[in-house]
């Protein structure tokens, strides 16, 4: 299991369309992937879970991956967050 903290840079945070991009990318990996914000954690492959975290611009979040392609999953999802989720 590996994890990394990143800061959300896009203007609307992880809501609606950006969350969908994030979930689609997370779902492309075999590993289990979680996203944590504060003391709350959600399955990164679940739209309702990710939206329930209410992640806004400037929020620090931790991406956690566990499985056979965990490094690739973590790298890809961090890159997606840091490039603005197609903002």
Gaussian input, Z-matrix of N, CA and C with variables (Angstrom, degrees):
# hf/3-21g

backbone

0 1
 N
 C     1     B1
 C     2     B2     1     A1
 N     3     B3     2     A2     1     D1
 C     4     B4     3     A3     2     D2
 C     5     B5     4     A4     3     D3
 N     6     B6     5     A5     4     D4
 C     7     B7     6     A6     5     D5
 C     8     B8     7     A7     6     D6
 N     9     B9     8     A8     7     D7
 C    10    B10     9     A9     8     D8
 C    11    B11    10    A10     9     D9
 N    12    B12    11    A11    10    D10
 C    13    B13    12    A12    11    D11
 C    14    B14    13    A13    12    D12
 N    15    B15    14    A14    13    D13
 C    16    B16    15    A15    14    D14
 C    17    B17    16    A16    15    D15
 N    18    B18    17    A17    16    D16
 C    19    B19    18    A18    17    D17
 C    20    B20    19    A19    18    D18
 N    21    B21    20    A20    19    D19
 C    22    B22    21    A21    20    D20
 C    23    B23    22    A22    21    D21
 N    24    B24    23    A23    22    D22
 C    25    B25    24    A24    23    D23
 C    26    B26    25    A25    24    D24
 N    27    B27    26    A26    25    D25
 C    28    B28    27    A27    26    D26
 C    29    B29    28    A28    27    D27
 N    30    B30    29    A29    28    D28
 C    31    B31    30    A30    29    D29
 C    32    B32    31    A31    30    D30
 N    33    B33    32    A32    31    D31
 C    34    B34    33    A33    32    D32
 C    35    B35    34    A34    33    D33
 N    36    B36    35    A35    34    D34
 C    37    B37    36    A36    35    D35
 C    38    B38    37    A37    36    D36
 N    39    B39    38    A38    37    D37
 C    40    B40    39    A39    38    D38
 C    41    B41    40    A40    39    D39
 N    42    B42    41    A41    40    D40
 C    43    B43    42    A42    41    D41
 C    44    B44    43    A43    42    D42
 N    45    B45    44    A44    43    D43
 C    46    B46    45    A45    44    D44
 C    47    B47    46    A46    45    D45
 N    48    B48    47    A47    46    D46
 C    49    B49    48    A48    47    D47
 C    50    B50    49    A49    48    D48
 N    51    B51    50    A50    49    D49
 C    52    B52    51    A51    50    D50
 C    53    B53    52    A52    51    D51
 N    54    B54    53    A53    52    D52
 C    55    B55    54    A54    53    D53
 C    56    B56    55    A55    54    D54
 N    57    B57    56    A56    55    D55
 C    58    B58    57    A57    56    D56
 C    59    B59    58    A58    57    D57
 N    60    B60    59    A59    58    D58
 C    61    B61    60    A60    59    D59
 C    62    B62    61    A61    60    D60
 N    63    B63    62    A62    61    D61
 C    64    B64    63    A63    62    D62
 C    65    B65    64    A64    63    D63
 N    66    B66    65    A65    64    D64
 C    67    B67    66    A66    65    D65
 C    68    B68    67    A67    66    D66
 N    69    B69    68    A68    67    D67
 C    70    B70    69    A69    68    D68
 C    71    B71    70    A70    69    D69
 N    72    B72    71    A71    70    D70
 C    73    B73    72    A72    71    D71
 C    74    B74    73    A73    72    D72
 N    75    B75    74    A74    73    D73
 C    76    B76    75    A75    74    D74
 C    77    B77    76    A76    75    D75
 N    78    B78    77    A77    76    D76
 C    79    B79    78    A78    77    D77
 C    80    B80    79    A79    78    D78
 N    81    B81    80    A80    79    D79
 C    82    B82    81    A81    80    D80
 C    83    B83    82    A82    81    D81
 N    84    B84    83    A83    82    D82
 C    85    B85    84    A84    83    D83
 C    86    B86    85    A85    84    D84
 N    87    B87    86    A86    85    D85
 C    88    B88    87    A87    86    D86
 C    89    B89    88    A88    87    D87
 N    90    B90    89    A89    88    D88
 C    91    B91    90    A90    89    D89
 C    92    B92    91    A91    90    D90
 N    93    B93    92    A92    91    D91
 C    94    B94    93    A93    92    D92
 C    95    B95    94    A94    93    D93
 N    96    B96    95    A95    94    D94
 C    97    B97    96    A96    95    D95
 C    98    B98    97    A97    96    D96
 N    99    B99    98    A98    97    D97
 C   100   B100    99    A99    98    D98
 C   101   B101   100   A100    99    D99
 N   102   B102   101   A101   100   D100
 C   103   B103   102   A102   101   D101
 C   104   B104   103   A103   102   D102
 N   105   B105   104   A104   103   D103
 C   106   B106   105   A105   104   D104
 C   107   B107   106   A106   105   D105
 N   108   B108   107   A107   106   D106
 C   109   B109   108   A108   107   D107
 C   110   B110   109   A109   108   D108
 N   111   B111   110   A110   109   D109
 C   112   B112   111   A111   110   D110
 C   113   B113   112   A112   111   D111
 N   114   B114   113   A113   112   D112
 C   115   B115   114   A114   113   D113
 C   116   B116   115   A115   114   D114
 N   117   B117   116   A116   115   D115
 C   118   B118   117   A117   116   D116
 C   119   B119   118   A118   117   D117
 N   120   B120   119   A119   118   D118
 C   121   B121   120   A120   119   D119
 C   122   B122   121   A121   120   D120
 N   123   B123   122   A122   121   D121
 C   124   B124   123   A123   122   D122
 C   125   B125   124   A124   123   D123
 N   126   B126   125   A125   124   D124
 C   127   B127   126   A126   125   D125
 C   128   B128   127   A127   126   D126
 N   129   B129   128   A128   127   D127
 C   130   B130   129   A129   128   D128
 C   131   B131   130   A130   129   D129
 N   132   B132   131   A131   130   D130
 C   133   B133   132   A132   131   D131
 C   134   B134   133   A133   132   D132
 N   135   B135   134   A134   133   D133
 C   136   B136   135   A135   134   D134
 C   137   B137   136   A136   135   D135
 N   138   B138   137   A137   136   D136
 C   139   B139   138   A138   137   D137
 C   140   B140   139   A139   138   D138
 N   141   B141   140   A140   139   D139
 C   142   B142   141   A141   140   D140
 C   143   B143   142   A142   141   D141
 N   144   B144   143   A143   142   D142
 C   145   B145   144   A144   143   D143
 C   146   B146   145   A145   144   D144
 N   147   B147   146   A146   145   D145
 C   148   B148   147   A147   146   D146
 C   149   B149   148   A148   147   D147
 N   150   B150   149   A149   148   D148
 C   151   B151   150   A150   149   D149
 C   152   B152   151   A151   150   D150
 N   153   B153   152   A152   151   D151
 C   154   B154   153   A153   152   D152
 C   155   B155   154   A154   153   D153
 N   156   B156   155   A155   154   D154
 C   157   B157   156   A156   155   D155
 C   158   B158   157   A157   156   D156
 N   159   B159   158   A158   157   D157
 C   160   B160   159   A159   158   D158
 C   161   B161   160   A160   159   D159
 N   162   B162   161   A161   160   D160
 C   163   B163   162   A162   161   D161
 C   164   B164   163   A163   162   D162
 N   165   B165   164   A164   163   D163
 C   166   B166   165   A165   164   D164
 C   167   B167   166   A166   165   D165
 N   168   B168   167   A167   166   D166
 C   169   B169   168   A168   167   D167
 C   170   B170   169   A169   168   D168
 N   171   B171   170   A170   169   D169
 C   172   B172   171   A171   170   D170
 C   173   B173   172   A172   171   D171
 N   174   B174   173   A173   172   D172
 C   175   B175   174   A174   173   D173
 C   176   B176   175   A175   174   D174
 N   177   B177   176   A176   175   D175
 C   178   B178   177   A177   176   D176
 C   179   B179   178   A178   177   D177
 N   180   B180   179   A179   178   D178
 C   181   B181   180   A180   179   D179
 C   182   B182   181   A181   180   D180
 N   183   B183   182   A182   181   D181
 C   184   B184   183   A183   182   D182
 C   185   B185   184   A184   183   D183
 N   186   B186   185   A185   184   D184
 C   187   B187   186   A186   185   D185
 C   188   B188   187   A187   186   D186
 N   189   B189   188   A188   187   D187
 C   190   B190   189   A189   188   D188
 C   191   B191   190   A190   189   D189
 N   192   B192   191   A191   190   D190
 C   193   B193   192   A192   191   D191
 C   194   B194   193   A193   192   D192
 N   195   B195   194   A194   193   D193
 C   196   B196   195   A195   194   D194
 C   197   B197   196   A196   195   D195
 N   198   B198   197   A197   196   D196
 C   199   B199   198   A198   197   D197
 C   200   B200   199   A199   198   D198
 N   201   B201   200   A200   199   D199
 C   202   B202   201   A201   200   D200
 C   203   B203   202   A202   201   D201
 N   204   B204   203   A203   202   D202
 C   205   B205   204   A204   203   D203
 C   206   B206   205   A205   204   D204
 N   207   B207   206   A206   205   D205
 C   208   B208   207   A207   206   D206
 C   209   B209   208   A208   207   D207
 N   210   B210   209   A209   208   D208
 C   211   B211   210   A210   209   D209
 C   212   B212   211   A211   210   D210
 N   213   B213   212   A212   211   D211
 C   214   B214   213   A213   212   D212
 C   215   B215   214   A214   213   D213
 N   216   B216   215   A215   214   D214
 C   217   B217   216   A216   215   D215
 C   218   B218   217   A217   216   D216
 N   219   B219   218   A218   217   D217
 C   220   B220   219   A219   218   D218
 C   221   B221   220   A220   219   D219
 N   222   B222   221   A221   220   D220
 C   223   B223   222   A222   221   D221
 C   224   B224   223   A223   222   D222
 N   225   B225   224   A224   223   D223
 C   226   B226   225   A225   224   D224
 C   227   B227   226   A226   225   D225
 N   228   B228   227   A227   226   D226
 C   229   B229   228   A228   227   D227
 C   230   B230   229   A229   228   D228
 N   231   B231   230   A230   229   D229
 C   232   B232   231   A231   230   D230
 C   233   B233   232   A232   231   D231
 N   234   B234   233   A233   232   D232
 C   235   B235   234   A234   233   D233
 C   236   B236   235   A235   234   D234
 N   237   B237   236   A236   235   D235
 C   238   B238   237   A237   236   D236
 C   239   B239   238   A238   237   D237
 N   240   B240   239   A239   238   D238
 C   241   B241   240   A240   239   D239
 C   242   B242   241   A241   240   D240
 N   243   B243   242   A242   241   D241
 C   244   B244   243   A243   242   D242
 C   245   B245   244   A244   243   D243
 N   246   B246   245   A245   244   D244
 C   247   B247   246   A246   245   D245
 C   248   B248   247   A247   246   D246
 N   249   B249   248   A248   247   D247
 C   250   B250   249   A249   248   D248
 C   251   B251   250   A250   249   D249
 N   252   B252   251   A251   250   D250
 C   253   B253   252   A252   251   D251
 C   254   B254   253   A253   252   D252
 N   255   B255   254   A254   253   D253
 C   256   B256   255   A255   254   D254
 C   257   B257   256   A256   255   D255
 N   258   B258   257   A257   256   D256
 C   259   B259   258   A258   257   D257
 C   260   B260   259   A259   258   D258

   B1=1.4481
   B2=1.5265
   B3=1.3370
   B4=1.4524
   B5=1.5268
   B6=1.3250
   B7=1.4609
   B8=1.5205
   B9=1.3292
   B10=1.4611
   B11=1.5142
   B12=1.3251
   B13=1.4644
   B14=1.5193
   B15=1.3310
   B16=1.4606
   B17=1.5257
   B18=1.3177
   B19=1.4597
   B20=1.5194
   B21=1.3207
   B22=1.4638
   B23=1.5247
   B24=1.3328
   B25=1.4634
   B26=1.5308
   B27=1.3304
   B28=1.4629
   B29=1.5322
   B30=1.3122
   B31=1.4554
   B32=1.5272
   B33=1.3123
   B34=1.4759
   B35=1.5242
   B36=1.3126
   B37=1.4589
   B38=1.5210
   B39=1.3137
   B40=1.4627
   B41=1.5304
   B42=1.3309
   B43=1.4548
   B44=1.5223
   B45=1.3181
   B46=1.4666
   B47=1.5280
   B48=1.3159
   B49=1.4665
   B50=1.5354
   B51=1.3327
   B52=1.4665
   B53=1.5314
   B54=1.3142
   B55=1.4674
   B56=1.5214
   B57=1.3128
   B58=1.4627
   B59=1.5239
   B60=1.3366
   B61=1.4724
   B62=1.5297
   B63=1.3252
   B64=1.4617
   B65=1.5299
   B66=1.3093
   B67=1.4666
   B68=1.5250
   B69=1.3190
   B70=1.4642
   B71=1.5248
   B72=1.3274
   B73=1.4636
   B74=1.5266
   B75=1.3284
   B76=1.4671
   B77=1.5257
   B78=1.3197
   B79=1.4718
   B80=1.5184
   B81=1.3262
   B82=1.4676
   B83=1.5308
   B84=1.3224
   B85=1.4637
   B86=1.5192
   B87=1.3104
   B88=1.4579
   B89=1.5352
   B90=1.3053
   B91=1.4649
   B92=1.5210
   B93=1.3280
   B94=1.4611
   B95=1.5197
   B96=1.3273
   B97=1.4557
   B98=1.5271
   B99=1.3220
   B100=1.4565
   B101=1.5157
   B102=1.3173
   B103=1.4562
   B104=1.5285
   B105=1.3282
   B106=1.4655
   B107=1.5238
   B108=1.3233
   B109=1.4570
   B110=1.5207
   B111=1.3172
   B112=1.4630
   B113=1.5223
   B114=1.3108
   B115=1.4619
   B116=1.5255
   B117=1.3333
   B118=1.4727
   B119=1.5190
   B120=1.3302
   B121=1.4582
   B122=1.5217
   B123=1.3461
   B124=1.4612
   B125=1.5184
   B126=1.3127
   B127=1.4513
   B128=1.5258
   B129=1.3234
   B130=1.4648
   B131=1.5191
   B132=1.3245
   B133=1.4605
   B134=1.5245
   B135=1.3344
   B136=1.4574
   B137=1.5224
   B138=1.3341
   B139=1.4659
   B140=1.5257
   B141=1.3146
   B142=1.4652
   B143=1.5232
   B144=1.3210
   B145=1.4589
   B146=1.5143
   B147=1.3252
   B148=1.4685
   B149=1.5267
   B150=1.3285
   B151=1.4585
   B152=1.5196
   B153=1.3301
   B154=1.4615
   B155=1.5279
   B156=1.3284
   B157=1.4641
   B158=1.5303
   B159=1.3326
   B160=1.4659
   B161=1.5186
   B162=1.3148
   B163=1.4647
   B164=1.5245
   B165=1.3349
   B166=1.4551
   B167=1.5289
   B168=1.3350
   B169=1.4602
   B170=1.5296
   B171=1.3105
   B172=1.4523
   B173=1.5188
   B174=1.3222
   B175=1.4675
   B176=1.5266
   B177=1.3167
   B178=1.4658
   B179=1.5148
   B180=1.3054
   B181=1.4554
   B182=1.5133
   B183=1.3132
   B184=1.4619
   B185=1.5171
   B186=1.3149
   B187=1.4613
   B188=1.5227
   B189=1.3280
   B190=1.4615
   B191=1.5236
   B192=1.3162
   B193=1.4611
   B194=1.5228
   B195=1.3237
   B196=1.4595
   B197=1.5175
   B198=1.3224
   B199=1.4563
   B200=1.5136
   B201=1.3190
   B202=1.4670
   B203=1.5246
   B204=1.3264
   B205=1.4691
   B206=1.5362
   B207=1.3453
   B208=1.4631
   B209=1.5334
   B210=1.3247
   B211=1.4707
   B212=1.5205
   B213=1.3137
   B214=1.4623
   B215=1.5250
   B216=1.3278
   B217=1.4665
   B218=1.5239
   B219=1.3148
   B220=1.4547
   B221=1.5299
   B222=1.3212
   B223=1.4678
   B224=1.5265
   B225=1.3294
   B226=1.4656
   B227=1.5302
   B228=1.3197
   B229=1.4628
   B230=1.5261
   B231=1.3018
   B232=1.4736
   B233=1.5277
   B234=1.3093
   B235=1.4645
   B236=1.5269
   B237=1.3226
   B238=1.4547
   B239=1.5315
   B240=1.3185
   B241=1.4665
   B242=1.5399
   B243=1.3228
   B244=1.4696
   B245=1.5340
   B246=1.3237
   B247=1.4679
   B248=1.5113
   B249=1.3197
   B250=1.4579
   B251=1.5104
   B252=1.3277
   B253=1.4689
   B254=1.5212
   B255=1.3216
   B256=1.4769
   B257=1.5216
   B258=1.3250
   B259=1.4710
   B260=1.5069
   A1=108.39
   A2=115.54
   A3=121.21
   A4=109.20
   A5=116.13
   A6=119.85
   A7=110.06
   A8=115.03
   A9=121.27
   A10=108.31
   A11=115.78
   A12=120.60
   A13=109.23
   A14=115.74
   A15=122.34
   A16=108.77
   A17=115.86
   A18=121.63
   A19=109.02
   A20=116.59
   A21=122.19
   A22=108.55
   A23=117.14
   A24=121.42
   A25=113.97
   A26=118.62
   A27=117.93
   A28=110.69
   A29=117.27
   A30=122.36
   A31=115.21
   A32=118.76
   A33=119.95
   A34=113.13
   A35=117.70
   A36=119.73
   A37=111.27
   A38=115.75
   A39=120.89
   A40=108.94
   A41=115.62
   A42=122.63
   A43=109.42
   A44=116.52
   A45=124.97
   A46=113.99
   A47=117.46
   A48=120.93
   A49=113.08
   A50=120.02
   A51=118.50
   A52=112.38
   A53=117.46
   A54=120.40
   A55=110.14
   A56=116.93
   A57=120.83
   A58=110.64
   A59=117.45
   A60=120.55
   A61=110.29
   A62=115.42
   A63=121.22
   A64=110.78
   A65=117.36
   A66=122.63
   A67=111.28
   A68=116.89
   A69=119.98
   A70=110.70
   A71=116.32
   A72=119.98
   A73=109.84
   A74=118.02
   A75=121.58
   A76=110.91
   A77=116.37
   A78=121.17
   A79=112.90
   A80=117.11
   A81=119.72
   A82=111.87
   A83=117.34
   A84=121.60
   A85=110.88
   A86=115.44
   A87=121.59
   A88=111.71
   A89=116.77
   A90=121.82
   A91=111.99
   A92=115.57
   A93=120.98
   A94=106.49
   A95=116.32
   A96=120.48
   A97=108.58
   A98=115.35
   A99=121.85
   A100=108.64
   A101=115.94
   A102=121.41
   A103=106.67
   A104=115.74
   A105=120.97
   A106=109.33
   A107=114.34
   A108=121.81
   A109=106.94
   A110=115.77
   A111=119.13
   A112=109.51
   A113=116.63
   A114=120.66
   A115=112.19
   A116=117.32
   A117=121.28
   A118=110.79
   A119=115.24
   A120=121.20
   A121=108.74
   A122=116.46
   A123=121.19
   A124=110.30
   A125=115.27
   A126=122.33
   A127=108.13
   A128=117.27
   A129=121.47
   A130=112.91
   A131=117.44
   A132=121.23
   A133=111.43
   A134=117.22
   A135=123.07
   A136=110.70
   A137=116.81
   A138=120.49
   A139=110.95
   A140=117.21
   A141=119.73
   A142=111.67
   A143=116.54
   A144=120.18
   A145=112.24
   A146=116.42
   A147=120.75
   A148=110.45
   A149=117.54
   A150=119.64
   A151=112.10
   A152=117.36
   A153=120.60
   A154=112.85
   A155=116.89
   A156=120.16
   A157=112.16
   A158=117.61
   A159=121.20
   A160=113.52
   A161=117.18
   A162=122.33
   A163=110.05
   A164=115.74
   A165=120.90
   A166=111.07
   A167=115.77
   A168=121.48
   A169=109.52
   A170=115.54
   A171=121.45
   A172=114.67
   A173=116.93
   A174=120.78
   A175=110.39
   A176=114.91
   A177=120.29
   A178=107.07
   A179=116.25
   A180=119.37
   A181=109.48
   A182=114.45
   A183=120.47
   A184=108.07
   A185=116.00
   A186=121.52
   A187=106.76
   A188=115.53
   A189=122.38
   A190=108.05
   A191=117.21
   A192=121.64
   A193=109.68
   A194=115.46
   A195=120.89
   A196=109.09
   A197=116.84
   A198=120.12
   A199=111.47
   A200=115.94
   A201=120.66
   A202=114.86
   A203=117.61
   A204=120.31
   A205=110.98
   A206=115.32
   A207=120.56
   A208=113.30
   A209=117.75
   A210=119.48
   A211=110.82
   A212=117.11
   A213=120.88
   A214=110.67
   A215=116.78
   A216=121.39
   A217=110.09
   A218=116.91
   A219=121.19
   A220=110.99
   A221=116.82
   A222=120.91
   A223=111.42
   A224=116.94
   A225=121.04
   A226=111.65
   A227=117.16
   A228=119.95
   A229=111.71
   A230=117.32
   A231=120.14
   A232=110.02
   A233=116.81
   A234=121.40
   A235=110.68
   A236=116.84
   A237=121.99
   A238=110.83
   A239=117.14
   A240=121.82
   A241=110.34
   A242=116.62
   A243=120.91
   A244=113.78
   A245=117.41
   A246=119.69
   A247=112.12
   A248=117.99
   A249=120.88
   A250=116.57
   A251=118.53
   A252=121.13
   A253=112.55
   A254=116.12
   A255=122.29
   A256=112.75
   A257=116.41
   A258=122.64
   A259=110.86
   D1=132.57
   D2=177.68
   D3=-131.39
   D4=157.73
   D5=179.27
   D6=-149.22
   D7=162.11
   D8=178.40
   D9=-153.91
   D10=142.60
   D11=176.88
   D12=-97.41
   D13=135.68
   D14=177.86
   D15=-135.45
   D16=160.92
   D17=178.02
   D18=-110.53
   D19=132.49
   D20=-179.49
   D21=-72.91
   D22=126.41
   D23=-176.06
   D24=-109.98
   D25=-15.79
   D26=-177.30
   D27=-74.32
   D28=159.75
   D29=-169.53
   D30=-68.75
   D31=-28.17
   D32=-177.52
   D33=-106.50
   D34=2.75
   D35=-179.06
   D36=75.59
   D37=-152.42
   D38=-177.58
   D39=-101.33
   D40=68.53
   D41=-178.27
   D42=-125.17
   D43=152.22
   D44=174.31
   D45=42.47
   D46=-111.98
   D47=-174.08
   D48=-61.74
   D49=-47.49
   D50=178.61
   D51=-59.88
   D52=-37.34
   D53=178.41
   D54=-64.56
   D55=-36.88
   D56=178.79
   D57=-63.82
   D58=-43.01
   D59=177.02
   D60=-60.46
   D61=-44.28
   D62=-179.10
   D63=-61.69
   D64=-45.16
   D65=-178.32
   D66=-67.59
   D67=-40.41
   D68=177.52
   D69=-61.37
   D70=-41.88
   D71=179.19
   D72=-66.77
   D73=-45.48
   D74=179.78
   D75=-60.75
   D76=-38.32
   D77=-178.26
   D78=-71.02
   D79=-14.72
   D80=-179.51
   D81=-79.83
   D82=-3.72
   D83=-179.60
   D84=-109.41
   D85=148.77
   D86=179.00
   D87=-73.91
   D88=-30.47
   D89=-177.56
   D90=-62.56
   D91=153.87
   D92=169.66
   D93=-75.06
   D94=135.93
   D95=-178.41
   D96=-131.20
   D97=133.89
   D98=179.42
   D99=-126.81
   D100=153.60
   D101=173.54
   D102=-126.02
   D103=133.23
   D104=-178.10
   D105=-123.14
   D106=139.00
   D107=176.45
   D108=-136.33
   D109=115.82
   D110=-174.31
   D111=65.64
   D112=-130.65
   D113=-179.96
   D114=-94.33
   D115=2.03
   D116=-177.88
   D117=-101.63
   D118=147.23
   D119=-177.89
   D120=-139.60
   D121=143.63
   D122=-179.67
   D123=-141.43
   D124=155.27
   D125=174.26
   D126=-65.85
   D127=123.41
   D128=-177.76
   D129=-71.67
   D130=-6.16
   D131=178.60
   D132=-100.55
   D133=7.57
   D134=-178.09
   D135=-116.05
   D136=118.06
   D137=179.97
   D138=-60.02
   D139=-48.38
   D140=179.86
   D141=-61.53
   D142=-39.98
   D143=178.97
   D144=-61.88
   D145=-48.17
   D146=-178.79
   D147=-66.19
   D148=-44.79
   D149=-179.90
   D150=-64.38
   D151=-31.72
   D152=-179.06
   D153=-66.00
   D154=-18.15
   D155=178.68
   D156=-76.83
   D157=-19.00
   D158=178.39
   D159=58.01
   D160=47.54
   D161=-176.18
   D162=-79.21
   D163=120.72
   D164=-178.33
   D165=-111.43
   D166=174.63
   D167=179.80
   D168=-56.73
   D169=136.03
   D170=178.53
   D171=87.19
   D172=-6.71
   D173=-179.75
   D174=-72.06
   D175=139.74
   D176=173.58
   D177=-89.84
   D178=132.05
   D179=176.72
   D180=-134.79
   D181=155.84
   D182=179.63
   D183=-112.35
   D184=128.29
   D185=176.06
   D186=-102.87
   D187=129.56
   D188=-176.91
   D189=-121.91
   D190=131.03
   D191=179.04
   D192=-130.08
   D193=141.36
   D194=-179.69
   D195=-144.48
   D196=115.96
   D197=178.65
   D198=153.33
   D199=-171.18
   D200=-173.24
   D201=-66.23
   D202=-27.54
   D203=179.99
   D204=-118.30
   D205=34.21
   D206=-174.57
   D207=-60.38
   D208=-40.59
   D209=-179.18
   D210=-65.16
   D211=-44.20
   D212=179.08
   D213=-63.33
   D214=-41.54
   D215=179.28
   D216=-62.84
   D217=-48.59
   D218=-178.24
   D219=-61.99
   D220=-46.14
   D221=179.85
   D222=-60.90
   D223=-45.72
   D224=-177.46
   D225=-66.30
   D226=-41.60
   D227=-178.12
   D228=-72.22
   D229=-38.13
   D230=176.06
   D231=-63.83
   D232=-43.27
   D233=178.03
   D234=-59.93
   D235=-42.48
   D236=179.29
   D237=-61.07
   D238=-45.82
   D239=179.26
   D240=-64.12
   D241=-44.75
   D242=-175.61
   D243=-72.22
   D244=-18.64
   D245=178.40
   D246=-97.85
   D247=6.46
   D248=171.77
   D249=92.51
   D250=9.62
   D251=177.00
   D252=50.92
   D253=46.34
   D254=179.59
   D255=59.89
   D256=35.06
   D257=-179.14
   D258=-71.10

